Amino acid sequence: MYAKNGYSQSSLQRYRAVKIQTASPAQIMLMLYDGAIRFTQIAKMKIEERDLAGKGTYIGKVQAIISELMSSLDFSIAPELCTQLQQLYMYMMEQLTEANIRLKTEPLDVVVSLLTTLREGWGQALTSLPVDPTLSKVQNGEASGAPQPAPEALPEPGDRRF
C-alpha cells in the first residue's frame, strides 16, 4: 500500500521514528509544539465541519502533547520559569476543554497563538545553541588530549580588572 507521495506507510513511519530517535531534546520540543499547533488547527476545522468525533480526537491529541510538555518541566533548574509555563499549559488545557464542550473555535485560536509564541522562542533558543556541543570542544583542542593551558587565575575580592 502506498501513500499519496509514493512511499509505503511503513517507510514513512520508519523515517519519522529515526527522525525522533536522532533528534536532540530541543528538537523534540519543537516537534511537539509543531504537532500541537497542527492538531489544534485540525480540531478547529473539525468544529467548523461539525465533525464531533474528529474534533474530540484532535483536541485529545493536543491535550496529550501539552501533558507531555508539562511533565517535561524541570523545576529544579528554573523553578520560576517552570511555574509560569505550567500555568500557561494549564490555561491552554482549559481553553481546549472549553472548545471541546462549547464547540467554539475562539479558544483554539488562543491555544494556537500561545503555542506559536512558545515554539518561536524554542526555535530561537535552538538556533543559538551549537549544533554539536562536542564539536566546539574538538575545535578548541579540549577533546584532543593535548595539554591545556592553565585557566586564568580568578580575581581576588576587590580586584577591579573585571
C-alpha positions, 0 to 999 in steps of 0.5 A: 500500500502506498501513500499519496507521495509514493512511499509505503506507510511503513517507510514513512513511519520508519523515517519519522521514528529515526527522525525522533530517535536522532533528534536532540531534546530541543528538537523534540520540543519543537516537534511537539509544539509543531504537532500541537499547533497542527492538531489544534488547527485540525480540531478547529476545522473539525468544529467548523465541519461539525465533525464531533468525533474528529474534533474530540480526537484532535483536541485529545491529541493536543491535550496529550502533547501539552501533558507531555510538555508539562511533565517535561518541566524541570523545576529544579533548574528554573523553578520560576520559569517552570511555574509560569509555563505550567500555568500557561499549559494549564490555561491552554488545557482549559481553553481546549476543554472549553472548545471541546464542550462549547464547540467554539473555535475562539479558544483554539485560536488562543491555544494556537497563538500561545503555542506559536509564541512558545515554539518561536522562542524554542526555535530561537533558543535552538538556533543559538545553541551549537549544533554539536556541543562536542564539536566546539570542544574538538575545535578548541583542542579540549577533546584532543588530549593535548595539554591545556593551558592553565585557566586564568587565575580568578580575581581576588575580592576587590580586584577591579580588572573585571 
